[in-house]
Amino acid sequence: MAEVQENVKLVRLQMGMTLYDPTEDRVGIVSHLGESGLVELQSPYGSKWTARKVRVARPTDDQMRRYAALVKLHRQTAKYEAARKARQ
């Protein structure tokens, strides 16, 4: 498994882990650990992007709240769309 330095403490990256990418200013879930120093992250909406393992970090509390709000919004939108399709 890959390790990333976080304030002189190494963090072991794992699939499903929530990480912050400062380059994109986004929080995502690890969907793939690459061999060449890259990690693939996925947003709640399903979009994916790659980030360098040495740049990602654990999200702050504020970043986690922002991510949780996006997850909640995505679920509400999906529920609304499903109900709208059912009415048609």
C-alpha positions as CSV (number, residue, x, y, z in Angstrom):
1,M,0.0,0.0,0.0
2,A,1.1,3.5,-0.6
3,E,2.0,5.9,2.2
4,V,1.8,9.7,2.3
5,Q,3.5,12.0,4.7
6,E,1.1,14.1,6.8
7,N,2.7,16.4,9.3
8,V,5.6,14.1,9.7
9,K,3.2,11.2,10.1
10,L,2.8,8.6,7.4
11,V,-0.8,7.8,6.3
12,R,-1.5,4.4,4.6
13,L,-3.7,4.9,1.6
14,Q,-6.5,2.4,1.2
15,M,-9.4,1.9,-1.1
16,G,-12.5,3.8,0.1
17,M,-10.5,6.3,2.1
18,T,-11.7,9.9,2.0
19,L,-8.9,12.3,0.9
20,Y,-8.5,16.0,0.0
21,D,-6.7,17.0,-3.2
22,P,-5.4,20.6,-2.9
23,T,-4.7,20.8,-6.6
24,E,-8.4,20.4,-7.4
25,D,-9.6,21.8,-4.1
26,R,-11.9,18.7,-3.8
27,V,-12.5,15.9,-1.5
28,G,-13.1,12.4,-2.9
29,I,-13.0,8.7,-2.1
30,V,-10.1,6.6,-3.3
31,S,-11.3,4.4,-6.1
32,H,-8.0,3.2,-7.4
33,L,-4.4,3.1,-6.2
34,G,-2.0,3.5,-9.1
35,E,1.5,2.1,-9.4
36,S,3.1,5.3,-10.7
37,G,2.5,7.6,-7.8
38,L,-1.1,8.4,-8.7
39,V,-4.3,7.8,-6.9
40,E,-7.8,8.0,-8.5
41,L,-10.4,9.8,-6.5
42,Q,-14.2,9.9,-7.1
43,S,-16.7,12.5,-6.2
44,P,-20.3,11.8,-4.9
45,Y,-21.6,12.5,-8.4
46,G,-19.3,9.8,-9.9
47,S,-16.7,12.1,-11.6
48,K,-13.2,10.8,-11.3
49,W,-9.8,12.5,-11.3
50,T,-6.3,11.5,-10.6
51,A,-4.0,13.1,-8.0
52,R,-0.4,12.6,-7.0
53,K,-0.1,10.5,-3.8
54,V,2.3,12.9,-2.3
55,R,-0.2,15.8,-2.6
56,V,-3.3,14.3,-1.1
57,A,-4.1,14.5,2.6
58,R,-6.8,13.7,5.1
59,P,-9.6,16.3,4.9
60,T,-10.1,18.8,7.6
61,D,-13.4,18.9,9.5
62,D,-14.6,21.8,7.3
63,Q,-13.7,19.9,4.1
64,M,-15.5,16.8,5.5
65,R,-18.7,18.8,6.2
66,R,-18.5,20.2,2.7
67,Y,-18.2,16.7,1.3
68,A,-21.0,15.4,3.5
69,A,-23.2,18.2,2.2
70,L,-22.5,17.2,-1.4
71,V,-23.3,13.5,-0.7
72,K,-26.6,14.6,0.9
73,L,-27.4,16.8,-2.0
74,H,-26.6,14.1,-4.5
75,R,-28.9,11.6,-2.6
76,Q,-31.8,14.1,-2.6
77,T,-31.4,14.9,-6.3
78,A,-31.3,11.2,-7.1
79,K,-34.4,10.6,-5.0
80,Y,-36.2,13.5,-6.7
81,E,-35.3,12.3,-10.2
82,A,-36.5,8.8,-9.4
83,A,-39.8,10.1,-8.1
84,R,-40.2,12.3,-11.2
85,K,-39.6,9.4,-13.5
86,A,-42.1,7.3,-11.6
87,R,-44.8,9.9,-12.1
88,Q,-44.3,10.0,-15.9
